[in-house]
Amino acid sequence: MSFFEKLKRGLQKTKNAIIKPFAELFKSLRGVDEDLMDELEEILVCADVGAVTADEILTELRVRIKENKIKDSEEVKIALKSIMHDMVGNGGEIVFGKGITVILVIGVNGVGKTTSIGKIAASLKRQHKKVVVAAADTFRAAAIDQLSVWTDRAGVELIKHTEGSDPAAVVFDAINAAKKRSADALIIDTAGRLHNKKNLMNELAKIDRVISRELPDSNRETLLVLDSTTGQNAVNQAKEFKNAADITGIVLTKLDGTAKGGIIFSIKNELNIPVKFIGVGEQIDDMEKFDADDFINALFE
């Protein structure tokens, strides 16, 4: 099964929350008026698109209806689809140059951070990239063991110390291993301690100093993992982490288990952080880079 087919199946709950009500509304459409806009807004908010983002979508829809003199339900649907596509945008590529690309992965416990690292590593390996993973979440019980299971599945090397070790020391050793193996990517797991922003910032700053010293010319990514089933709480987490780290992309997990996939629009619109990877299942190949065309088509087909 292709990833697009998995995406279509995985987004079924979100599709039922957004597109199915749209279709039913358009079937009984009597006119393109403010009553229609009110009902569209309710559908978007219920799917966790968020009130602010829903208002912006509908403001643009009103403009297009007026400019193009839209009176037909199919034209409204086409305009809405175009607006949502433009808003979510594409996630962009992980940049690979001549040296090692460092991918720092952050996020609170329970969002699927460790499994996402394994899936991203597997995805990069399928692209013929040589990947090394650093187990720098040394504080959470069994985090290293869990990451070991996923890196074994992905078929990539894991650099680890014992539980309670200095995360920056793990990163230092992982950088040396990545250099020796001429790796394309070094993925670094980190401890998610959102409740103590000062400790989080200090830890990330220490890791950053090691990377800057040992790999001064490396391409850098900081990916925040969010659980889509938590809805607007995921947006709030992103806001908090954005204050503590220079986030370059979002990894959105568990899209197959929620009707709240509309948060993908809120994240991009309110925070201007691109979604770079999405996960739609539990298997090692159930995560791929985000593609706006595939996502919108999977929703509307």
C-alpha positions, 0 to 999 in steps of 0.5 A: 500500500502506498503512503498516499493510500495510508494517508487517505485511510489514516485521515478518515476520522479527520475527513469525517469531521471536516469534509463529510459535514461540508458535503452534507451542508453543500447538498442542502445549500440554498445560497452563499450567504452568512448562514453558510459561513456560520455553519462552515465556521462551526465545522472547522472549529469542531475539527480543531482548526481553531477559531482564529484560523477558521476566521482567516479561512472564511475571511479569504473565502468571502473575498474569493466568493465576491471577486469570482461571483461564486454562487455554486456549491462546487465552486465554494468547495474548490475555493475552500480547498484552494485556501486550505492548501495555501494556508498549510503550505509544504513542509520543506525538505531536510537539507543535506549538504556535503557534511553531516545534517544534525536533526535535534528532536524535542517534545514532551513525553508521550507524544511519540517522540521516540517512535518518530525518531525510528520512523524518520531514521527508516525513511531517511535510510530508504533514501539511501542516507547513512544515519546515526542516532544519539540517545540523549534522553538519558533521564526518562526510564527505559527511554534508551531501551525503547529507542534501541528497539526502534533503531534496530527496526530501522537498521541504523546505529544507536550511540548510547550511554547509561541512564542518567548520563550527561546528554551532551556527552552522548551527543559528543560521542555520537558526533564522533561516531557520525564523523567516522562513519561518514554519516549523512544524518545525526538524529538526536533524541532529547528529554522533554521537560516542558514543565521546567523551561529553564532546565530544558533551555539549559540542556538544549544550550549545552547540546548546541554548544557541543554541536557548534564546536564539533560540527560548526558547518553542519546543516541543522534542524530542530523538529518538535514532535506533537500528538495530533490527538491532543488538538489545541493543546498541541498548539499550546505546546508548540508555543511554549517550545518555540519560546525555548528553541529555534524550531524549524519543523513539526512532526505531527503524530497519530493522525490516524487516531483522531478527528482533530487533524485540523490542528495542522492548519492552526500550527502553520497559521498561528506559529508559521512553523512548517509541518515536515513529517506526518505519522499515520500508523504504528509501523516503521514505514508509517511516517513520511515527509509532509506534502500539502497536495497529498494531504489536501487531496486525501482530505477532499477525495 
